[in-house]
Amino acid sequence: MKEMSSRPYIVRNWKWILGYGFLVLAGSFVLFFMTTCAWIGFSVKEKCKTAREQYGGSCVEALMLYLEDEAGHSLVERNGVVWALGQIGDERALPLLKKYYTGEECQHDKFLCQWELEKAIKLTEGGFNATAWMWKNNLD
C-alpha cells in the first residue's frame, strides 16, 4: 500500500498551485490589456465618426477641424479630440497641438487641458503607444 505523506495537500502541491496562479494572473492581464485596447480604439473611432460627419475628409483632418472650431464645440469635446489625436499619433496634427500648448497649469474652464496636449504632442512626436497596434489601421 502507498504511504500517505504527513504534509497537507496544499503544501505537497505548491508548484502546481503557483503555476496555475501565474497562468490565471497572466491571462487576466492579457484580457484586461486587450479590452483596454479595444475600448481605446472604439473611442477614437467614435470621435472620428462624429468629426467626419461634420467636416468630412480623413479622420485626422476632420478631428483637426473639430479642434479648431472653438465656437461650435465645448472644451470638454475638444479635449476629447486632443486625446484622440494623441492616440492616433499622426504628425499632421503636431502643429495644431503645439498651437494650443502653452505649458502652463491647466485651467479646464478656460483653455484646453495642457496635460492632455502635452501627452498628445509626445505621442505624435513618436512616443510609444502600446495600444494603437490593435486598432490604428482601421481608421479611414
Beta strands, then each sheet from edge to edge (+ up, - down):
end
